[in-house]
Amino acid sequence: MTFYSGRRYHSQKEFVPRATKLLFEKDNTWEKVLWEHASTFTLWQITCVERMLACGTNLIGAKHYDCGNSNCPHTKVICQSCKTKACSSCGTKSTEQWIATQMEVMPDCEHQHITFTMPSELWPIFEVNPKLLNDLFSLAANTLLNWAKKHGLEVGIFGALHTYGRGLNWHPHIHLSVTRGGLDENHSWQPIYFKKKQVESHWRRGLITLLRKKFSELNLSTESTGHIYDYRQWSIFLDSQYQRYWNLHFSKKTKALKQTVNYLGRYLKRPPISASRLRHYSGGTVAFKYLDHRDGEHKTKVLTQKEMILRYVSHIPQHHFKMVRYYGFLSNRKRGRLLPLVYLALDKETANKAETLSYAKLYKGLTRNDPYQCILCGNRMIFRGFTKGAGNAELLDGRRMSMRESRRLRVAA
């Protein structure tokens, strides 16, 4: 790699106190997990973890600045970020940028937030058949779109996929926010109300029908479906799930767009657990707090460090998988034609382009300090060069070399 030749040199790897990194690096547990469970991860999931571990260090590149005052010796290095969903720091930045963008695009009207869930016996099926997660979006959205179509209205929907529960268990469900009104054939804005029983009935019927059609393509080697060997047994199993109570959650309607966007923004690009929830590490176990929705109480869950990492990595989405999707007049196909009509019907003229949240703006918002102002003399810092970082292949090769060296040392001992 080529390093900037300036007044001061910086080590290639610098310590950054981030709780998520410590979870993986403490006692070299990430390498131990790879030795035992690498086959359960995709290459992209492993790559995301490697980039997360290198985030905030010179390993993936850095920009170098010198003080604009020639008499001042101050220099500064700003390391590149990994921009993966495995990183809590980068996830926060991506989420804030998404929220800022949606505030300028979404119509400022009442929204209804709905959480589409399914019985716990069906959860493992989506874990071993991840392609089915694509269908969950369209099933949930079509449930609302068809209801709106019966009323002659075009509504706007945006939603996010969530694959984990508060305890980091596998729990796939869809969060959708739908406008409580839509455009009629005369391009006027009319209110619409969604009835929970009808929505739940359509969602349940659609999901069971999907699973019936996909029988020949599914991997059913799960704890709840391992006994199924033919379509007849599959149908009996699905019938029993169809008869159960499916808990769809209808939140209170939101009148302010900011409240709607902020609510859904929590489920977007952030990792499955925030660093602030990691409470304690001791003797190979990790404790974290979560809110149990069943009784509304805060509880503490204790997992081994390896189990914590396995759960964490399992929720990193596949490469290019879209965690946020849009339907109705917010879909890419209709947005350009219908959004101006929505703004007109709601007395909103046009959509303003959202301002990009740069590193400097986020830094100022957090610390109230200008990152490009010299801390010694107050002058502006001037960009002088950059360090080229390692690519994904180089990071993976580095991990393989580290694992081989660790194995050699264990054998020698």
N, C-alpha and C positions, 0 to 999 in steps of 0.2 A: 504494500500500500504506500501511497505517496503522502508524506506529512508536510504540513506547512512549516516553512523555514522562517521563523520570526524571532522575536526577542526571547520567547520562552517556549520550552517544549512541554508537552503534556503526556502523561502515561496513556497507553491505549485503552486501558480499562480503569475506570474510576468508581469508587464506592458511591452508590446512591441509596439512601435508606428508604426503601420502599417495601412495605410489608409483603406484597405479593411475591416480590423477588426472593425475600427471605424464606417464604414458604417453600419455594422450589430449590433454593441453594443450601439451606441449612442441612448439615450432615450429608451433603451431596445426594439428596434424596431423589432429585429429578433423574439423575443417571441410574439410580437403583430401580426406579420405576420403568425406565426405558429398557433395562435389561430384562425385566420380568413381563412387561405389558406392551411393548412397542407394537406388537401386531394388532392391538385393539385401537390404535390411533391411526389417523390418516397422515400422510406426509405433510399436508397443509397444517394440521393441528400441531405437529411437532415443530414445524417452521415458525408458527405464530409464537409458540413458547420461547423458542430460541431468540426471536426478534424482541420479545418482551424482556428477556433477561439482558439483552444488549441495549435496550432502550435507555437513553440518557447517558450513554457512554460513547467514547470515540470509536467503539467497535463498528457502529453503523454510520459513522461520519460526524463531522463537527465543523462549525463555522468559527473563524478566528477574528477577533477584533482588537484593535489597538486604540488607545486614547488619541483623540485628535490633537491634543497638546503635545508637541514634540518633546517637551521637558518632563512629561509625566510618564512614568514607567508602567502604568497599569495596562494589563492585557486581559482579555476575557475570551472564554471558549463556551460556545452554546452548542451542545450536542444534539444530534438529530433524534427524532422520535420514531418509534416503530410503526405507529398507525395500525395496530392490530386490535382485534376484539379481546385479546388475552390481557391487554394492558389497561389498568384502571385509569392511568393518567391520560393516555391517548383517547380512551373511550369517552372520558369526560369532555375533552375538547371537541370530538366529533359530534357528541350529543348537543353541546351548546351551539355549534354551528348549524346543526339541523334545526334546532328550535328557532334560531334567528331567521333562518330561511323560511320556515313554515309560517312564521308570524307575518311575513310579507305576502305570502301566496294564498293561504287558506282564507275562506270567507269568514268574516267576523259575525257569527250567528250562534244560535244554540246548538250544542252537540250532545249526543247520547253515547256514553261509553259502555260497551258490552264486552264481557269476557266469555269466550266460548271454550268450555271444558268438556271432558268426557270421563267415563268411569275409569278407575285406576287400573282395571284389568286390561284396558286397551293401550295404556301408555307404553309398555315394553315393545309392542308391535311397531310403533313409530321409531323406537330406538334402534332396532335391528333392521328396519326398512326406512332409512332416512329420506328416500325419494318421495315417500308419502307426505312429507311435511309441505311440499309444494302444493298438494291438493287441499290441505287444510285452509289455506288462504282463500282460494276460490270458493270452497264450500261455504265458509262463513260469510264472505261478501255476497255471494249469490242469494243467500237466505234473506238478506236485507234488500238487495236490488230487486228481487222478484216481488217482495212485498210493496216496494215503492212503485214498481211498474204497474201493479194492479190498481194503484191510485193515480196513475198517469203522471208520475213525477220522476225526475232525474235527480238523485241525491249524490252527495259526495262522501266517500269513505276512505279513510287511511288507517292502516293497522300494522301491528308488529307481532312477530312470533316470539313466544317465550317457551323455552324447553325445560326450565328448572323451577322447582318450588323454593320456598324460603329456606328449607333445610338442604338445598343443593341436590335434592333427589331429582330423578328424571320425571318431568311432569309437563308434557307438551300442551300448550293452549294458545289461543289467539286473542289478542286485544284489538278491538276495532272501535274507532270513533266515527260516528255517522252524523251528518247534519240533520237537525230536527225540522228540516224543510227541504224543498226541492223546486226545480223549475218545471212548470207545466208546459203544455203545448204552445201556449201564448207567451212563453218566456217570462211569466210572472212567478214570484216566489210564494209558495203555498206551504203551510205547516203540515207535518206528518208525524204520526205517533206509532211506535212499534210496540206490539203486544208481546209480552214475555212468553206466554203459552204457545202462540203461533210460531214465534222465532225458534223456541226450543224444539218444537215438533219438527219443523223443517230441517234444522241442524242435525237432529238425531237421525231422522230418516235418510238424509243425504250422506252422512258419514257411514252408516251401516250399509247402505247401498254401494258405496265406494269400496268398502272392504269385501263385500261379496264379489264384486267384479274383479278385484285384484287377487283373488285366492291363488290362482296358478302362479303368480309372480312373487308371492310373499314368502319370507323366511319366518317360520312360526316356531322357531326353537327358543321359546321364552318360557318362563315359569308358569304363566297362565295359559299358554296355548301348546305346550309341548306334547300334550296327549292327543292332539288333532292330527289325523292322517288322511282324511278325505273330506270332500265338500259337504257331505251330510253332517259330520261332526262340527265342521266350521259353521254351518248354518244354525245348528242348535246353540252353539256358543254365542253367535251374534244375536240370536233371538233372546237369549237370556240377558244380554247386555242392553238390548233395545227396551226391555220391559223395566229396567231400572230407572231410578230418578237421576236425571242429568242436571247438574247445577250450573245454570247460566246466570251470571251476575250482571244485573243492570244497575249501573251507578246512577246517582242523581244527575239530572241534566245540568250541563255547565253553560252559563250565559256568556262568560268571557273566553275568548279564543286562547288567551295566554294560559289560562287554567287547563284547557283541554290539551294544548300542545305540551305543556310541562308534564302533565300526567302521563302521557304516552311516551314522552322523551326518556322517562326513567327506564324503559324497556328496550332501548335501541342498541347502541353500540358499546355499552358498558359490559364489563365481564360479569360472570354470574354472581360474584360476591365482591362488595367493596372492601378496600383495605381497612376501613374504619370498623368493620364488623369482626375482624380477626382479633380476638381478645387475648389469647394466651397460648403460649407454646411451652410444652414441658415433656421431656422424656419420649419424644416421638409422637405426641398427640397434639391436636390443634382444637381449640375451643372457639366458637363463634355464637353470637346471639342472633335470634330471628323471632319474628312475630308469628305465632300460631293462629291462623285464621279460624280454627275450630272453636277455640275458647277465648280468643282475643288477648292472650297473655304472651309476654316476652319470655322466651325460653333460651337455654344454652344447650348447644349440641356439641358433643365431643367426638372427633374422628381422628384416626391415625393420620399421620402426615401423608402417607402413601394414598390412603383412601381419599383424603382431601384433594390431592393432586389429580387422582383419577376422575373424580367428579368434576373438578374444575375444567379439565381438558375436554371431557366428553361434551361440554356445552359450547365449545368453540365451533361456530358454523363452518360448513364446507366452503371451499374457495368459490367466490362469485355468487354465493347464495344470498338472495335479497331478503334481508330481515324486515324491511319496511316496504309495503306495497300500497298502491292507490287504485281506487275503483270509482265508477260513476263519472261525474264531471271532473274529478281530480285525476283520472287516468291519463296517461300520456297521449292516448289516441284521441281523447275528447277535450283535454284541458285547453288547448289553444283556441278551440271554437266556442266552448261553453263557459269558461271562466269569465270572459268579458261580460257575458250576459248575466252571470251570477252577480258580478260587481255592480252592474247597472240595476238589477232588481233589488239589491240591498243598499243602493245609494253609495256604493264605493266605486270611485272612478277607475283606477288602474292599480295593478300590483307594482309596488316599488321593489327594486332589486335590493336584496339583503346585503348588508355590509359584511365583508369577510372578517371573521374573528382571527386576527393575526396573533402571533406569539406575543408581540408587544402589548396588544390590547388585553389579552388574557392575563398576562403577567401584571399589568397595571391594575386590573380588576381584582386580582388576588392579593397583591402586596402594596398597591398604591405607590409603587416606584417604577421609574422608567428603566427598563433593562439596558437601554442604549445610552445611558448617562453614566459618565465616569464617577465612581464612588469616591475618588480621591480629590479631583479638581472640579468636577461638575461639567466638564466639556462632553461633547458627543463622542461616542465610540465609532470608529471607522472600520468597515469591513476590509480585511487584508488577505484573506485566503480561506481555504477549506481543506479538511482532511477527507479523503475518499474512504467511504466505509465498505465493509464486507457485504457481499450479496448473500442471498439466501443459501446458495450452494456452498459458499465459503463458511457460513455459520454452521451448516449441517456437517461439513467436513471437519470443522474444528471440534464439534461434539463427538464425532466418531473417533477422532484421534485421542480425545480426552478419555473416552470410555476404554479404548484399547490400552492406554497407559495405566489407567486405574486397575484394569484386569491384570496387567503384567506385574504391577506392584503387589497385588494380592497373591498371585501365584508365587512370586519370589519370597514373600513373607512366610 
